[in-house]
Amino acid sequence: MITTVPADFRAALPAGGRLIGLDVGTKTIGTALCDAGWSFASPAQLVRRSKFTKDKAALVEIIARQQVKGIVTGLPLNLDGTDSPRTQSTRAFARNCDDMGLPILLWDERWSTVAVERTLIEQDFSRARRAEMIDNMAAAHILQAAIDALVNA
């Protein structure tokens, strides 16, 4: 099941459980994990993109090891809310992950990278260090926004 509706995603997970957040880029996939009670999201492992089968295998391994019950994927919409080529690529990525058997929530990520970048600049991280951290931090930002909405719905 792939949805953009938080209530549908929540209904697919009546017992809750750990979630993984994904920030799917062209070179990396940032990941984040949350606790089973959906309280807080934390950056996790960065997956360097190669062939899709290898990317998917890396995600399957993380999901199995962490006992993940659902996937939240950032959806990079244009500022006006319309789809972009990256949006279509992310939707295709989600469709290709649908056979993992986990519900997938596509979450609007329009401002996630900007928000994380500002936070890292405020904390005086070097440009190189920010580049290392940005994708996983963006995944955590996306996941935190989604679990906040899921809990408060």
C-alpha positions in Angstrom: 0.0 0.0 0.0 1.3 3.4 -1.0 -0.6 6.5 0.2 -0.3 10.2 0.8 -3.0 10.1 3.4 -1.7 9.8 6.9 -5.0 8.3 8.2 -4.8 5.4 5.7 -1.2 4.8 6.7 -2.1 4.8 10.4 -4.9 2.4 9.7 -2.5 0.0 8.1 -0.4 0.0 11.3 -3.0 -0.5 14.1 -0.3 -1.7 16.5 2.2 1.0 15.7 5.8 -0.1 15.4 9.1 1.3 14.2 9.1 3.4 11.1 11.9 4.2 8.7 12.1 7.6 7.0 13.7 8.0 3.6 15.1 11.0 1.8 15.6 9.6 -1.7 18.2 11.5 -3.6 20.1 10.9 -6.8 23.4 10.0 -5.1 22.3 8.9 -1.6 19.3 7.7 0.4 19.2 9.3 3.8 17.5 7.1 6.4 16.0 7.8 9.8 14.3 5.6 12.4 11.7 6.3 15.0 10.7 4.4 18.1 7.8 2.0 18.2 5.7 4.6 20.0 6.2 7.2 17.3 7.7 9.8 19.7 11.0 10.7 18.1 13.0 10.3 14.9 16.8 9.9 14.7 19.1 9.9 11.7 20.3 6.5 10.8 22.5 4.9 8.0 23.3 6.7 4.7 22.9 4.5 1.7 25.1 5.4 -1.3 23.0 5.0 -4.5 24.2 2.5 -7.1 21.9 0.0 -8.9 18.4 -0.1 -7.6 18.7 -3.8 -6.6 21.6 -3.0 -4.3 19.9 0.1 -2.9 16.8 -2.0 -2.1 18.9 -4.8 -0.6 20.6 -2.3 1.7 17.1 -0.9 2.8 15.7 -4.4 3.3 18.7 -5.2 5.6 18.1 -2.1 7.7 14.4 -2.8 7.8 14.9 -6.4 8.9 17.6 -5.5 11.5 15.5 -2.7 13.0 12.1 -4.5 12.8 10.5 -1.7 10.8 6.8 -1.9 10.3 6.3 1.0 7.8 8.1 3.4 5.5 7.8 7.2 5.2 9.3 8.5 2.1 9.9 12.2 1.4 8.0 13.4 -1.6 9.8 16.4 -3.3 7.0 18.5 -4.6 7.4 21.8 -6.4 6.8 24.8 -4.2 3.3 25.2 -5.7 2.5 21.6 -4.8 2.8 20.1 -8.3 4.9 17.2 -9.3 8.4 17.6 -10.6 10.7 15.0 -12.4 12.1 14.2 -8.9 8.6 13.7 -7.6 7.9 11.1 -10.4 11.3 9.4 -9.6 10.4 9.2 -5.9 6.9 7.7 -6.7 8.6 5.1 -9.0 11.1 4.3 -6.2 8.1 3.8 -3.8 6.3 1.5 -6.3 9.5 -0.5 -6.7 9.6 -0.9 -2.9 6.0 -1.8 -2.5 6.8 -5.6 -2.7 8.5 -5.3 0.6 5.1 -5.8 2.1 5.2 -2.6 4.3 2.8 0.3 4.1 4.5 3.4 2.5 3.5 7.0 3.3 4.6 9.6 0.8 5.2 12.8 2.8 5.6 16.3 1.5 9.2 17.3 2.0 9.3 20.7 0.4 11.2 22.5 3.1 13.0 19.6 4.9 16.5 20.1 3.4 16.3 23.8 3.8 15.3 23.6 7.5 18.1 21.0 8.2 20.7 23.1 6.3 19.8 26.2 8.4 20.1 24.2 11.6 23.5 22.8 10.7 24.7 26.3 9.7 23.5 27.7 13.0 25.4 24.9 14.8 28.5 26.0 12.8 29.2 22.7 11.0 31.6 23.0 8.1 30.3 22.7 4.6 32.0 19.2 4.3 30.4 18.0 7.5 27.0 19.4 6.5 27.2 17.5 3.2 27.9 14.2 5.1 24.9 14.8 7.5 22.3 16.5 5.4 20.5 13.5 3.9 20.1 11.5 7.1 19.1 14.7 9.0 16.5 15.5 6.3 15.1 11.9 6.5 14.8 12.5 10.3 13.0 15.8 9.7 10.6 14.2 7.3 9.9 11.2 9.6 9.4 13.5 12.6 6.9 15.6 10.8 5.0 12.5 9.7 4.9 10.8 13.1 3.8 14.1 14.7 0.9 14.2 12.2 0.2 10.5 12.8 0.1 10.8 16.6 -2.0 14.1 16.5 -4.5 12.9 13.9 
